[in-house]
């Protein structure tokens, strides 16, 4: 018969696990946003290669494109900060 250790409830351990789960969920959310933005930027880059003049003729093209790149940069910084916890 195997010896079974009785688990002791440790409130500090529970809180630590809860905090780790919350951090992991934040990381996953940021990763999804990064993936979405990378895909959008890649599609825009492709459009620029194929039909440059038509693509840049869209209203506010450069502002929107730069905004996506800045958002991606901020998300990458957020992801790095979350990884350090």
N, C-alpha and C positions, 0 to 999 in steps of 0.2 A: 504494500500500500504506500503510495507516494505521499510525502509530507506536503501539505498545502499551507502556504503562509497566509495568514489572515491580513487582508488589506486594511490599512489604517487610513482613515479619512484625514487628509492634510489640506486645510483651507488655503495655505500659501501655494501648495502645488496646484490646486484647482484654479486659483487665480492666475498663476503663471501659464497654465495650459489655455485658459480662456483668452489671455492676452496674446499668446502665440497664435491661436486660431484666428483672432481678429486681425492680427498683422498679416497672416497668410491670406486671408480673404481680401484685404486691401491690396496686397501684392498681385493677386490674381485679377482683381478688377483693373488695376493699372496696366497689367500685361495685356488684357483684352483691348483696352483703349489704345495702347501702343500698336498692337497688331492691326487694329482697324485703321489708324492713321497711316501706318507704313503702307498698307494696301492702297489707301486713297492717294498718297503721294506717288507711289509707284505707277498707278494708273495715269495720274497727271503727267508724270515724266514720260510715259509711253506716248500719251497724246501729243506732248511737245515734240517728240521725235518724229511722229508720223505727220501731224498737221500743225506745225508750229503757229503759223499765222492765224488759223482758225481758232486755235486754243487760246492764244493770248488776246484775241478779240473779244472774249467773253467779258461781261461787265465785272469789274473789280477783280479780275483774274489774279494779278500779282499780289494784291492785298490779301486775298483769300489763301493763295498758295503760301505766302510768307507766314500767315497766321497759323496754318496747319503745321508748318515746320517749327514755329516757335512753341506751339502746343506740344508737339512731339518732344522737343528738347526739354520742356518743363516736366513732362511725364517721365522722361528718362531720368531726370534728376530726382524726382519723387521716388521712382523705383529704386535708385541707388541708395537713397536715404532709408527706405523701408528694409532693404537688404542688410543694412548695418545694425539693425535691432536684434 
